[in-house]
Amino acid sequence: MSKFSGKTFTVARHEFTKTVRRKEFLFMTFVFPLLLAGITIIPSLLASTVPDEDQKIGYIDMTGSLEFPESFTTEGFSVGPMEAKPSTIEFIGYEDSSEAREDMRSGEISSYLIVPEDFLETGVIELYASRGGSSVPNFELSAELSDIAIDSLLKDRVDEAVLERVKNPVNLKLYSIGDNGESSEQGIAEILADFGLPFITAFLLFFSIFSSSGYLLRGVAEEKENRIMEVLLSSATPIELLTGKITGLGAVGLLQITVWLSVIVIGGGYALPVNVDPMLLVLALIYFLLGFLFFASMMAGIGAVTGSLQESQQVAGIFTFAAASPLVFMQLILTSPDSPLAVFLSLFPFTSSVAMLSRIGASEVPFYQVAASLFILFVSIHAVIIISSRLFRVYLLMYGKRPGIKEIMKSVREAGR
């Protein structure tokens, strides 16, 4: 037993150190999440730290009915603990557009507005700006112009409360009611925590599982194709090799998913006040371990049966496509998490790791379904490991034409006797 454990540990340590030294692994594990976080956060961070320039906007009111204020202040944008940097927009009136155009060319104003005579019928206000010139964001300017039009047209006709309600007619708040009957408000942070984080976690889980099991498939196929496997089998049994490879690459995948989840938690907590459910992280790690064992054992069996790396990847692509089906049906899972198809995908061992995490983010999944999903996945792992270990013993040193399905099933039955 000690000899078996020692060889298994040696194989596992070799697979772990060999994989973590790969440039593609180092990039995808450490550099890629930092680049993704940088692309998401840094532009907004720079926008929040650099104040917008104060601007002057001209206007020509052909209706004579709108009362423009002297200036208004934009709120700016903030990320995490950084405070917003507001800017001031000043309005300057003109009699005709030619004078406004000249001032815009000379830099006196950044742009100018024209309120046509038929504004009451069309609601159209024209904005003119020089090509490539800076201007206040259209949504902020449009909102301010709407308030100006409402104030001008309803002034002295309605009281202040009605005027404010016209300018801000609806402020919709979302509440969710739990099984205990208590309600809680759902803001942007809660919505991201409920829907965004589980989806991202499920996607990264899928990627990490197949990245790690893909290393195992490629390693077995290459070692068999290059006849290195013959040298390895002279020092260790097939079961020792299989167990060591799965253990070592499982540790690689666990390291990768831990780094990614840490980036999600830290980055999400900085950019938005998102509360990450610890149970979601625990389930993500559990489903990763079980999902990896399931697919890694399957990839090892495929690598043992096939004769080359290219052939192994072609066969494994069939199972990869099946496992990716939750991403194809993600809209259905998020909008109808209790539908028969969503429940089936969360119980089927090929898809349960990704589908169940997505369902948990979209609704409150009954505990018995989570337990059933884990139980089915555990039983499936046990069956796949038995089959792959038998294929490992029979086909690891066999070369040439790939055996057919009937021959493989016969070999599995005979190896179990």
C-alpha positions in Angstrom: 0.0 0.0 0.0 2.8 2.4 0.8 4.5 1.6 -2.4 1.3 2.2 -4.3 0.7 5.5 -2.5 4.3 6.6 -3.1 4.1 6.0 -6.9 0.7 7.6 -7.1 2.0 10.7 -5.3 5.1 10.9 -7.6 2.9 10.8 -10.7 0.5 13.4 -9.2 3.4 15.7 -8.3 4.9 15.4 -11.8 1.6 16.2 -13.5 1.0 19.1 -11.2 4.4 20.7 -11.6 4.5 20.1 -15.4 1.1 21.7 -15.9 1.5 24.7 -13.7 4.7 25.6 -15.6 2.9 25.7 -18.9 2.8 29.2 -20.3 -0.9 28.8 -21.4 -1.8 27.7 -17.9 0.0 30.6 -16.2 -1.7 33.0 -18.7 -5.2 31.7 -18.3 -5.0 31.3 -14.5 -3.3 34.6 -13.4 -3.0 37.0 -16.4 -6.4 36.4 -18.1 -8.6 37.2 -15.0 -6.4 40.3 -14.3 -6.8 41.5 -17.9 -10.5 40.8 -17.8 -10.9 42.8 -14.5 -8.7 45.5 -16.0 -10.8 45.8 -19.1 -14.0 46.0 -17.0 -12.8 48.3 -14.1 -9.9 50.4 -15.2 -11.7 52.5 -17.9 -14.5 53.3 -15.4 -11.9 54.0 -12.7 -10.1 56.4 -14.9 -13.4 58.0 -15.9 -14.2 58.5 -12.2 -10.8 60.0 -11.3 -10.5 62.4 -14.2 -13.1 65.1 -14.0 -15.0 66.0 -17.1 -14.2 69.4 -18.5 -16.7 72.2 -17.8 -18.4 73.1 -21.1 -20.5 75.8 -22.7 -23.4 74.9 -24.9 -25.2 77.5 -27.0 -28.9 77.4 -27.8 -31.3 79.0 -30.2 -35.0 78.8 -29.1 -37.2 79.5 -32.1 -40.4 78.9 -30.1 -39.5 81.4 -27.4 -41.3 79.2 -24.9 -38.4 77.4 -23.1 -36.5 78.9 -20.2 -32.9 77.6 -20.2 -31.0 77.8 -16.8 -27.6 79.5 -16.7 -26.0 76.1 -16.0 -26.5 72.6 -14.6 -24.1 70.1 -13.0 -23.6 66.5 -14.2 -23.2 63.9 -11.6 -20.2 62.0 -13.1 -19.5 58.3 -12.6 -17.9 56.5 -9.7 -16.5 53.0 -9.3 -16.2 51.3 -5.9 -14.9 53.7 -3.2 -13.9 56.4 -5.7 -16.0 59.5 -5.6 -17.8 60.9 -8.7 -16.3 63.9 -10.4 -19.1 66.3 -11.4 -18.7 68.9 -14.1 -20.7 72.1 -15.0 -22.5 72.7 -18.3 -23.2 76.4 -19.0 -26.0 77.5 -21.5 -25.5 80.5 -23.7 -28.3 82.0 -25.8 -28.0 83.0 -29.4 -30.2 84.8 -31.9 -29.3 82.8 -34.9 -27.3 79.7 -35.7 -24.5 81.4 -37.7 -23.2 83.2 -34.7 -23.3 80.0 -32.6 -21.5 78.2 -35.4 -18.7 80.8 -35.4 -18.3 80.6 -31.6 -18.2 76.8 -31.8 -15.4 76.9 -34.4 -13.4 79.4 -32.3 -13.8 77.2 -29.2 -16.0 79.5 -27.3 -18.7 76.8 -27.0 -18.5 73.1 -27.5 -21.8 72.6 -29.3 -25.2 74.3 -29.7 -28.9 73.5 -29.7 -31.7 74.6 -32.0 -35.3 74.3 -30.8 -37.4 74.4 -34.0 -40.7 76.2 -34.2 -42.6 72.9 -34.5 -41.1 71.6 -31.2 -44.5 71.3 -29.5 -45.7 69.0 -32.4 -42.5 66.9 -32.9 -40.6 67.2 -29.6 -37.3 67.4 -31.7 -34.4 69.5 -30.5 -31.3 69.6 -32.8 -27.8 69.3 -31.4 -24.8 70.4 -33.5 -21.2 69.6 -32.5 -17.9 69.8 -34.4 -16.6 66.4 -35.6 -14.3 64.9 -32.9 -15.1 67.6 -30.4 -16.0 66.9 -26.8 -19.6 67.1 -25.7 -21.7 66.3 -22.7 -23.1 62.7 -22.9 -26.4 62.7 -24.9 -28.4 60.9 -22.2 -27.5 63.5 -19.5 -28.2 66.4 -21.9 -31.5 64.8 -23.1 -32.6 64.3 -19.5 -31.8 67.9 -18.7 -33.6 69.2 -21.8 -36.7 67.2 -20.8 -36.7 68.9 -17.4 -36.3 72.3 -19.0 -39.2 71.6 -21.4 -41.5 70.4 -18.5 -40.6 73.3 -16.3 -41.2 75.8 -19.1 -44.4 74.4 -20.4 -46.1 73.6 -17.0 -44.8 76.6 -15.0 -47.6 78.3 -13.0 -50.1 75.7 -14.3 -49.6 72.9 -11.8 -48.3 72.8 -8.2 -44.7 71.8 -7.3 -45.6 68.2 -6.3 -47.3 67.5 -9.7 -44.4 69.1 -11.5 -41.8 66.9 -9.8 -44.0 63.8 -10.5 -44.2 64.6 -14.2 -40.4 64.9 -14.4 -39.9 61.7 -12.5 -43.1 59.7 -13.1 -42.1 56.2 -11.9 -39.4 54.9 -9.6 -39.8 51.2 -9.8 -38.4 49.1 -6.9 -38.2 45.3 -7.1 -38.9 43.1 -4.1 -38.6 39.4 -3.8 -40.6 37.2 -1.4 -38.9 34.2 0.1 -40.3 30.9 1.3 -40.7 32.3 4.8 -43.0 35.1 3.4 -40.6 37.9 4.1 -39.9 40.4 1.4 -36.5 42.1 0.6 -35.7 44.9 -1.9 -33.7 43.8 -4.9 -31.2 46.4 -6.1 -28.6 46.2 -8.8 -26.1 44.5 -6.4 -28.6 41.9 -5.4 -29.6 41.2 -9.0 -25.9 40.8 -10.0 -25.4 38.5 -7.0 -28.4 36.4 -7.9 -28.0 36.1 -11.7 -24.7 37.5 -12.8 -22.3 35.8 -10.4 -23.8 32.3 -10.7 -23.7 32.5 -14.5 -20.1 33.7 -14.5 -19.2 31.0 -11.9 -20.9 28.3 -14.0 -19.1 29.4 -17.2 -15.7 29.5 -15.4 -16.5 26.1 -13.9 -17.2 24.6 -17.3 -14.0 26.1 -18.7 -11.8 25.0 -15.8 -13.2 21.4 -15.8 -12.5 20.9 -19.5 -9.2 22.8 -19.4 -7.9 20.4 -16.6 -9.4 17.2 -18.1 -8.1 18.3 -21.5 -4.5 18.3 -20.1 -5.1 14.7 -19.0 -6.5 13.7 -22.4 -3.6 15.3 -24.2 -1.0 13.9 -21.8 -2.3 10.3 -22.1 -2.6 10.5 -25.8 0.8 12.0 -26.4 2.5 9.5 -24.0 0.8 6.7 -25.8 1.6 8.0 -29.3 5.3 8.7 -28.4 5.7 5.3 -26.7 6.6 7.0 -23.4 3.8 5.1 -21.8 5.8 1.8 -22.2 8.5 3.3 -20.1 6.1 4.6 -17.4 4.3 1.2 -17.2 7.7 -0.5 -16.4 7.7 1.4 -13.1 4.0 1.8 -12.2 0.8 0.0 -12.8 -2.0 1.5 -15.0 -4.2 2.2 -11.9 -1.3 4.1 -10.2 -0.8 6.2 -13.4 -4.5 6.9 -13.7 -4.9 7.8 -10.0 -1.8 10.0 -10.0 -2.7 11.9 -13.2 -6.3 12.6 -12.0 -5.1 13.7 -8.6 -2.3 16.0 -9.9 -4.5 17.6 -12.6 -7.4 17.9 -10.2 -5.1 20.0 -7.9 -4.3 22.1 -11.0 -7.9 22.7 -11.8 -8.7 23.4 -8.1 -6.0 26.1 -8.0 -7.3 27.6 -11.2 -10.9 27.9 -10.2 -9.9 29.2 -6.7 -7.9 32.0 -8.3 -10.8 32.9 -10.7 -13.4 32.8 -7.9 -11.1 35.0 -5.8 -10.9 37.6 -8.6 -14.7 37.5 -9.0 -15.3 38.1 -5.2 -12.6 40.8 -4.8 -13.3 42.5 -8.1 -17.1 42.4 -7.7 -16.9 43.7 -4.1 -14.7 46.6 -5.2 -16.7 47.7 -8.3 -20.2 47.1 -6.8 -21.4 46.3 -3.2 -22.2 42.7 -4.2 -22.7 40.2 -1.4 -21.5 36.8 -2.5 -23.3 33.8 -0.9 -20.6 31.6 0.7 -22.8 28.6 0.0 -22.5 29.3 -3.7 -18.7 29.3 -3.5 -18.8 26.0 -1.5 -21.1 24.4 -4.1 -18.9 25.7 -6.9 -15.9 23.9 -5.4 -17.8 20.7 -4.8 -19.3 20.7 -8.3 -15.8 21.4 -9.7 -14.2 18.4 -7.9 -17.0 16.0 -8.9 -17.3 17.4 -12.4 -13.5 17.1 -12.9 -13.4 13.6 -11.6 -16.2 12.6 -14.0 -14.8 14.1 -17.1 -11.1 13.5 -16.3 -11.8 9.8 -15.8 -13.7 9.8 -19.1 -10.9 11.6 -20.9 -8.4 9.1 -19.6 -10.4 6.2 -21.0 -10.7 8.0 -24.3 -6.9 8.7 -24.4 -6.2 5.0 -23.6 -8.5 3.6 -26.4 -7.6 6.0 -29.2 -4.3 5.9 -31.0 -3.4 9.5 -31.5 -3.9 13.0 -30.0 -6.0 14.1 -33.0 -8.2 11.1 -32.7 -8.6 11.6 -29.0 -9.7 15.2 -29.4 -12.2 14.3 -32.0 -13.9 11.7 -29.8 -13.7 14.0 -26.7 -15.4 16.8 -28.7 -18.7 14.8 -28.7 -18.8 14.8 -24.9 -17.6 18.4 -24.7 -20.5 19.4 -26.9 -23.0 17.6 -24.7 -21.5 19.2 -21.5 -21.8 22.7 -23.1 -25.5 22.3 -23.7 -26.4 24.3 -20.4 -24.7 27.3 -22.0 -26.9 26.9 -25.1 -30.0 26.7 -22.9 -28.9 29.3 -20.4 -31.7 31.7 -21.2 -34.3 29.0 -20.5 -32.5 28.0 -17.3 -32.5 31.6 -16.0 -36.1 32.4 -17.1 -37.7 29.1 -16.3 -35.4 27.4 -13.7 -38.1 24.9 -12.7 -39.0 23.7 -16.2 -38.5 20.0 -16.9 -35.6 20.6 -19.2 -33.8 22.8 -16.7 -34.3 20.2 -13.9 -33.1 17.4 -16.2 -29.9 19.3 -17.1 -29.2 19.9 -13.5 -29.5 16.2 -12.7 -27.8 14.7 -15.8 -24.2 14.1 -14.9 -22.8 15.6 -18.1 -24.4 18.9 -17.5 -25.3 19.0 -13.7 -22.2 21.0 -12.6 -23.0 24.0 -14.8 -26.8 23.8 -14.9 -27.3 23.4 -11.2 -25.2 26.5 -10.3 -27.2 28.5 -12.9 -30.5 27.3 -11.5 -29.4 28.2 -7.9 -28.8 31.8 -9.1 -32.2 32.0 -10.8 -34.4 30.5 -8.1 -34.4 28.7 -4.8 -33.7 25.1 -5.8 -35.2 22.5 -3.4 -32.6 20.8 -1.3 -33.6 17.4 -2.5 -32.8 18.3 -6.1 -29.3 19.5 -5.1 -28.7 16.3 -3.1 -30.0 14.2 -6.0 -27.8 16.0 -8.4 -24.7 15.4 -6.3 -25.7 11.7 -5.6 -26.2 11.0 -9.3 -22.9 12.7 -10.2 -21.1 10.7 -7.5 -22.5 7.4 -8.7 -21.6 8.3 -12.3 -18.1 9.1 -11.2 -17.7 5.7 -9.6 -19.0 4.0 -12.8 -16.8 6.0 -15.1 -13.7 5.4 -13.0 -14.3 1.6 -13.0 -14.8 1.6 -16.8 -11.8 3.9 -17.5 -9.5 1.9 -15.2 -10.4 -1.3 -17.1 -9.8 0.5 -20.5 -6.5 1.7 -19.1 -5.4 -1.8 -18.3 -6.5 -3.3 -21.6 -5.8 -0.7 -24.3 -2.9 1.4 -22.9 -0.3 -0.5 -24.9 -2.4 -1.3 -27.9 -1.7 0.6 -31.1 -3.2 0.6 -34.5 -6.9 0.7 -35.4 -9.3 2.0 -32.8 -11.5 -0.7 -31.4 -15.3 -0.6 -32.0 -18.0 -0.1 -29.4 -18.8 -3.8 -29.2 -15.2 -4.7 -28.7 -14.7 -2.0 -26.1 -17.8 -3.2 -24.1 -16.5 -6.8 -24.3 -13.1 -5.8 -23.0 -14.7 -3.9 -20.1 -16.7 -6.9 -19.1 -13.7 -9.3 -19.4 -11.4 -6.9 -17.5 -13.9 -6.9 -14.6 -13.8 -10.7 -14.1 
